[in-house]
């Protein structure tokens, strides 16, 4: 796993072979952040939430780009430990890994975020409910942005808060406001 840009640019973190997570490819991640530049600035005032963090690749990129607060939610103990380890290595005080079920976290969360990213397993049965849950729970600030990574079979273009869709190989991102 490689950090694309920012204060941790070029840092590599070896992902254990026994990981079940499918990390967002560097190609897709780089293109995603290029698109995000047109929507928002990541600075010390930016709060971000990374749901289904997996390897923590998106969280790490957000921290590297200067986000003031990044919460990474991951339920798998092995994945959570990996995220915790690289946060400890970096000694980044803006990183907050949380070991929790994403749906329970969403139900209890009282914080609002400038940016929310979710990369659930593509075969997750209730994947299509995630945008509604984020919006209904008011996790997104009024001018905030939510990005959902998903497979090619999901289409969110009819969702009332849908902004745009981007595809990079087999990786699809839907943007919501």
Backbone as numpy.savetxt, mean C-alpha at the origin, in Angstrom:
# Nx Ny Nz CAx CAy CAz Cx Cy Cz
14.01 -7.23 -3.07 13.15 -6.07 -3.07 14.06 -4.84 -3.07
13.78 -3.91 -3.98 14.63 -2.74 -4.16 13.82 -1.47 -3.95
14.46 -0.48 -3.32 13.84 0.83 -3.16 14.20 1.66 -4.39
13.18 2.24 -5.02 13.36 2.93 -6.30 13.98 4.31 -6.14
13.45 5.11 -5.22 13.97 6.47 -5.08 13.79 6.97 -3.65
14.34 8.13 -3.36 14.22 8.72 -2.04 15.43 8.45 -1.18
15.26 8.66 0.12 16.40 8.55 1.03 16.95 7.13 1.16
16.16 6.12 0.83 16.63 4.73 0.88 16.90 4.16 -0.52
16.99 5.03 -1.50 17.18 4.61 -2.90 18.34 3.61 -3.02
18.05 2.54 -3.75 19.06 1.53 -4.01 19.20 0.47 -2.94
18.57 0.65 -1.79 18.66 -0.36 -0.74 17.93 -1.62 -1.19
18.52 -2.75 -0.88 17.92 -4.06 -1.21 17.62 -4.81 0.07
16.48 -5.49 0.06 16.10 -6.34 1.16 15.75 -7.70 0.57
16.45 -8.73 1.02 16.20 -10.08 0.51 14.91 -10.64 1.08
14.03 -11.04 0.21 12.76 -11.64 0.63 12.99 -13.13 0.84
12.61 -13.66 2.00 12.78 -15.09 2.25 12.04 -15.94 1.21
12.61 -17.08 0.88 12.03 -17.98 -0.13 10.68 -18.55 0.29
10.43 -18.64 1.59 9.19 -19.25 2.06 8.04 -18.24 2.14
8.21 -17.07 1.55 7.14 -16.06 1.54 6.03 -16.47 0.60
4.78 -16.25 1.05 3.62 -16.50 0.19 3.23 -15.23 -0.57
3.74 -14.09 -0.12 3.35 -12.81 -0.71 3.87 -12.67 -2.14
3.07 -11.99 -2.95 3.43 -11.66 -4.32 3.78 -10.18 -4.32
5.08 -9.84 -4.27 5.42 -8.42 -4.21 5.08 -7.70 -5.51
4.67 -6.44 -5.39 4.44 -5.61 -6.57 5.77 -5.52 -7.31
5.75 -5.79 -8.61 6.99 -5.78 -9.37 7.61 -4.39 -9.36
8.94 -4.33 -9.48 9.63 -3.03 -9.53 9.10 -2.19 -10.68
8.82 -2.82 -11.82 8.31 -2.11 -12.99 6.97 -1.45 -12.67
6.05 -2.23 -12.08 4.73 -1.70 -11.74 4.84 -0.65 -10.65
5.68 -0.90 -9.66 5.84 0.04 -8.54 6.41 1.37 -9.04
7.40 1.32 -9.89 8.00 2.54 -10.42 6.97 3.34 -11.23
6.20 2.67 -12.06 5.16 3.35 -12.84 4.06 3.90 -11.95
3.67 3.15 -10.93 2.66 3.62 -9.99 3.11 4.94 -9.35
4.32 4.98 -8.85 4.78 6.20 -8.18 4.98 7.36 -9.16
5.27 7.05 -10.40 5.31 8.12 -11.41 3.92 8.74 -11.60
2.89 7.91 -11.62 1.52 8.40 -11.74 1.12 9.17 -10.47
1.50 8.65 -9.32 1.13 9.29 -8.05 1.70 10.70 -7.94
2.84 10.96 -8.56 3.42 12.31 -8.54 2.45 13.35 -9.06
1.59 12.96 -10.00 0.60 13.87 -10.56 -0.57 14.13 -9.62
-0.75 13.27 -8.63 -1.86 13.40 -7.69 -1.48 14.05 -6.37
-0.25 13.79 -5.91 0.09 14.24 -4.56 1.59 14.31 -4.35
1.96 15.07 -3.33 3.34 15.12 -2.87 3.44 14.28 -1.62
4.52 13.56 -1.49 4.77 12.79 -0.28 5.77 13.58 0.55
5.33 14.04 1.72 6.22 14.81 2.58 5.94 14.47 4.04
6.58 15.20 4.95 6.45 14.89 6.38 5.04 15.08 6.92
4.18 15.74 6.15 2.79 15.91 6.57 1.88 14.77 6.07
2.39 13.96 5.16 1.59 12.90 4.54 1.46 11.69 5.45
0.22 11.25 5.62 -0.05 10.02 6.35 -0.50 8.96 5.34
0.05 7.76 5.48 -0.25 6.70 4.52 -0.58 5.41 5.25
-1.43 4.63 4.61 -1.85 3.32 5.12 -1.61 2.30 4.03
-0.85 1.27 4.34 -0.55 0.18 3.40 -1.24 -1.07 3.91
-2.34 -1.45 3.25 -3.13 -2.62 3.64 -2.66 -3.85 2.88
-2.64 -4.99 3.55 -2.12 -6.24 2.97 -0.67 -5.99 2.56
0.14 -5.54 3.49 1.50 -5.06 3.20 2.43 -6.10 2.59
2.22 -7.36 2.89 3.05 -8.41 2.29 4.52 -8.24 2.62
5.32 -7.87 1.63 6.75 -7.67 1.83 7.06 -6.29 2.41
6.08 -5.39 2.38 6.31 -4.03 2.86 6.95 -3.14 1.82
7.01 -3.60 0.59 7.67 -2.86 -0.49 7.07 -1.47 -0.70
5.75 -1.36 -0.69 5.10 -0.06 -0.89 5.34 0.83 0.33
5.24 0.27 1.52 5.52 1.04 2.74 6.93 1.60 2.72
7.87 0.77 2.34 9.27 1.18 2.28 9.47 2.31 1.27
8.81 2.21 0.14 8.90 3.26 -0.88 8.28 4.57 -0.35
7.16 4.48 0.36 6.52 5.67 0.93 7.43 6.33 1.97
8.06 5.53 2.81 8.99 6.06 3.81 10.19 6.72 3.14
10.70 6.06 2.11 11.86 6.59 1.39 11.56 7.94 0.74
10.32 8.12 0.32 9.92 9.37 -0.34 9.52 10.46 0.64
9.60 10.16 1.94 9.43 11.20 2.94 8.09 11.26 3.65
7.26 10.24 3.53 5.97 10.26 4.25 6.21 10.39 5.75
5.40 11.23 6.38 5.55 11.48 7.80 5.05 10.38 8.70
4.14 9.56 8.19 3.59 8.44 8.98 3.09 7.37 8.02
3.61 6.16 8.17 3.19 5.04 7.33 2.82 3.86 8.23
1.55 3.47 8.16 1.09 2.30 8.89 0.98 1.15 7.89
1.63 0.04 8.22 1.64 -1.16 7.37 0.88 -2.26 8.08
-0.22 -2.71 7.49 -1.06 -3.73 8.13 -0.87 -5.06 7.41
-0.44 -6.06 8.17 -0.19 -7.39 7.61 -0.56 -8.43 8.66
-1.28 -9.46 8.24 -1.73 -10.49 9.20 -0.79 -11.70 9.28
-0.07 -11.99 8.22 0.81 -13.16 8.22 2.01 -12.91 9.14
2.24 -13.78 10.12 3.32 -13.56 11.09 4.71 -13.46 10.43
4.98 -14.28 9.44 6.28 -14.26 8.77 6.48 -12.94 8.02
5.45 -12.50 7.32 5.54 -11.24 6.57 5.66 -10.05 7.53
4.87 -10.07 8.58 4.94 -9.00 9.58 6.35 -8.92 10.18
6.93 -10.06 10.52 8.28 -10.09 11.09 9.31 -9.50 10.13
9.14 -9.79 8.84 10.05 -9.26 7.83 9.95 -7.73 7.79
8.72 -7.22 7.77 8.51 -5.76 7.76 9.09 -5.15 9.03
8.81 -5.74 10.15 9.33 -5.26 11.44 10.86 -5.21 11.42
11.50 -6.24 10.84 12.96 -6.31 10.77 13.55 -5.17 9.95
12.96 -4.90 8.75 13.56 -3.82 7.96 13.27 -2.46 8.57
12.14 -2.30 9.24 11.86 -1.04 9.94 12.87 -0.85 11.07
13.17 -1.92 11.81 14.17 -1.84 12.87 15.55 -1.52 12.31
15.89 -2.13 11.17 17.18 -1.85 10.52 17.30 -0.38 10.13
16.24 0.15 9.56 16.26 1.54 9.09 16.14 2.54 10.24
15.61 2.10 11.36 15.36 2.97 12.51 14.54 4.19 12.08
13.54 3.94 11.23 12.69 5.00 10.73 11.52 5.18 11.69
11.47 6.31 12.35 10.44 6.56 13.36 9.08 6.87 12.75
9.00 6.95 11.42 7.73 7.22 10.74 7.00 5.94 10.34
7.60 4.80 10.62 7.04 3.51 10.22 6.34 2.84 11.40
5.12 2.34 11.13 4.33 1.70 12.17 3.73 0.40 11.65
4.48 -0.71 11.72 3.91 -2.00 11.31 2.86 -2.47 12.31
1.77 -3.02 11.79 0.70 -3.53 12.64 0.38 -4.95 12.18
0.42 -5.89 13.13 0.05 -7.27 12.82 -1.43 -7.41 13.11
-2.23 -7.44 12.03 -3.68 -7.50 12.21 -4.35 -7.95 10.92
-5.56 -8.46 11.08 -6.42 -8.74 9.94 -6.87 -7.39 9.37
-6.73 -7.22 8.07 -7.05 -5.94 7.44 -8.50 -5.54 7.67
-9.42 -6.46 7.54 -10.83 -6.12 7.68 -11.18 -5.71 9.11
-10.55 -6.35 10.08 -10.75 -5.93 11.48 -10.11 -4.57 11.72
-8.94 -4.37 11.14 -8.26 -3.07 11.28 -9.14 -1.96 10.71
-9.66 -2.17 9.52 -10.52 -1.16 8.88 -11.73 -0.85 9.76
-12.32 -1.89 10.32 -13.52 -1.71 11.14 -13.26 -0.89 12.41
-12.03 -0.98 12.94 -11.72 -0.29 14.20 -10.93 1.00 14.02
-10.38 1.23 12.86 -9.51 2.39 12.64 -10.30 3.70 12.74
-9.74 4.65 13.45 -10.36 5.97 13.62 -9.54 7.07 12.95
-8.43 6.71 12.37 -7.53 7.68 11.74 -7.92 7.89 10.28
-7.60 9.05 9.74 -7.84 9.34 8.33 -6.48 9.54 7.65
-6.40 9.16 6.37 -5.11 9.13 5.68 -5.16 9.93 4.38
-4.00 10.44 4.01 -3.85 11.14 2.73 -3.75 10.14 1.59
-3.13 9.00 1.88 -2.92 7.99 0.85 -3.13 6.61 1.46
-3.92 5.79 0.76 -4.13 4.41 1.17 -3.84 3.52 -0.03
-3.06 2.47 0.23 -2.74 1.49 -0.80 -3.16 0.13 -0.27
-3.81 -0.67 -1.12 -4.19 -2.03 -0.74 -3.77 -3.00 -1.84
-3.06 -4.05 -1.44 -2.63 -5.09 -2.37 -3.06 -6.45 -1.82
-4.37 -6.72 -1.84 -4.85 -7.99 -1.32 -4.50 -9.14 -2.26
-4.57 -10.37 -1.76 -4.41 -11.50 -2.68 -5.46 -11.38 -3.79
-5.05 -11.57 -5.02 -5.96 -11.38 -6.16 -7.18 -12.30 -6.08
-7.04 -13.45 -5.42 -8.16 -14.40 -5.32 -9.02 -14.18 -4.07
-8.76 -13.12 -3.33 -9.53 -12.84 -2.13 -11.01 -12.71 -2.49
-11.90 -13.51 -1.86 -13.31 -13.49 -2.24 -13.99 -12.12 -2.12
-13.64 -11.34 -1.12 -14.29 -10.04 -0.93 -13.40 -8.86 -1.36
-12.52 -9.10 -2.30 -11.64 -8.04 -2.80 -12.43 -6.83 -3.31
-13.51 -7.09 -4.01 -14.28 -5.99 -4.62 -14.97 -5.10 -3.58
-15.07 -5.56 -2.34 -15.70 -4.75 -1.28 -14.74 -3.74 -0.65
-13.46 -3.89 -0.91 -12.46 -3.06 -0.22 -12.63 -1.56 -0.48
-12.85 -1.09 -1.73 -13.05 0.36 -1.90 -14.22 0.90 -1.08
-15.33 0.16 -1.06 -16.49 0.61 -0.28 -16.19 0.66 1.21
-15.46 -0.33 1.71 -15.12 -0.36 3.14 -14.26 0.84 3.51
-13.25 1.13 2.70 -12.35 2.26 2.96 -13.15 3.56 2.96
-14.03 3.71 1.99 -14.81 4.95 1.85 -15.86 5.07 2.94
-16.58 3.99 3.21 -17.63 4.01 4.24 -17.07 4.29 5.63
-15.90 3.76 5.93 -15.27 3.96 7.23 -14.57 5.32 7.31
-14.64 6.08 6.21 -14.05 7.42 6.14 -12.57 7.42 6.52
-11.84 6.45 6.01 -10.40 6.36 6.28 -9.61 7.34 5.43
-10.22 7.79 4.35 -9.54 8.68 3.41 -9.90 10.13 3.71
-8.90 10.97 3.78 -9.17 12.41 3.94 -9.90 12.90 2.69
-10.54 14.07 2.80 -11.33 14.60 1.70 -10.57 14.68 0.39
-9.31 15.07 0.44 -8.51 15.18 -0.78 -7.56 13.98 -0.94
-7.83 12.91 -0.18 -6.96 11.74 -0.19 -7.13 10.88 -1.42
-6.22 9.94 -1.57 -6.21 9.04 -2.72 -6.08 7.60 -2.23
-6.92 6.72 -2.80 -6.88 5.30 -2.49 -6.53 4.54 -3.77
-5.55 3.66 -3.69 -5.15 2.83 -4.82 -5.28 1.37 -4.43
-5.99 0.62 -5.27 -6.18 -0.81 -5.06 -5.46 -1.56 -6.17
-4.56 -2.46 -5.77 -3.92 -3.34 -6.74 -4.79 -4.59 -6.86
-4.99 -5.04 -8.09 -5.86 -6.20 -8.31 -5.51 -6.88 -9.62
-6.15 -8.02 -9.85 -5.95 -8.76 -11.08 -6.77 -8.17 -12.23
-6.61 -8.75 -13.40 -7.27 -8.21 -14.59 -8.77 -8.49 -14.64
-9.26 -9.40 -13.80 -10.68 -9.75 -13.87 -11.59 -8.75 -13.16
-11.04 -7.91 -12.30 -11.86 -6.93 -11.59 -11.91 -5.63 -12.39
-13.10 -5.03 -12.41 -13.31 -3.75 -13.09 -14.07 -2.83 -12.14
-13.44 -1.75 -11.77 -14.04 -0.81 -10.82 -14.50 0.48 -11.50
-14.51 0.50 -12.81 -14.78 1.74 -13.54 -16.17 2.31 -13.29
-17.11 1.50 -12.81 -18.45 2.00 -12.52 -18.62 2.47 -11.08
-17.59 2.32 -10.28 -17.65 2.75 -8.87 -17.75 4.28 -8.83
-18.62 4.84 -8.00 -18.82 6.30 -7.98 -17.57 7.10 -7.61
-16.61 6.51 -6.93 -15.40 7.24 -6.53 -14.19 6.88 -7.39
-14.40 6.11 -8.45 -13.33 5.67 -9.34 -12.75 6.85 -10.11
-11.43 6.90 -10.21 -10.73 7.94 -10.98 -10.12 7.42 -12.27
-9.31 6.38 -12.12 -8.65 5.83 -13.30 -8.12 4.44 -13.01
-7.74 3.78 -14.11 -7.19 2.43 -14.05 -5.87 2.43 -14.81
-4.87 1.77 -14.25 -3.59 1.59 -14.93 -3.22 0.12 -14.86
-2.67 -0.39 -15.96 -2.23 -1.79 -15.99 -0.77 -1.84 -16.43
0.00 -2.64 -15.72 1.42 -2.86 -16.03 1.66 -4.36 -16.01
1.59 -4.97 -17.19 1.66 -6.42 -17.26 0.42 -7.00 -16.61
0.61 -7.91 -15.67 -0.53 -8.53 -14.98 -0.96 -7.76 -13.74
-0.29 -6.64 -13.47 -0.60 -5.82 -12.30 -1.53 -4.69 -12.71
-2.66 -4.58 -12.01 -3.65 -3.54 -12.28 -3.83 -2.67 -11.04
-3.93 -1.36 -11.27 -4.18 -0.42 -10.19 -5.44 0.37 -10.52
-6.36 0.43 -9.56 -7.52 1.30 -9.69 -7.39 2.40 -8.65
-7.65 3.64 -9.09 -7.51 4.83 -8.25 -8.89 5.35 -7.87
-9.02 5.75 -6.60 -10.29 6.25 -6.08 -10.02 7.52 -5.28
-11.02 8.43 -5.27 -10.93 9.65 -4.43 -12.10 9.70 -3.51
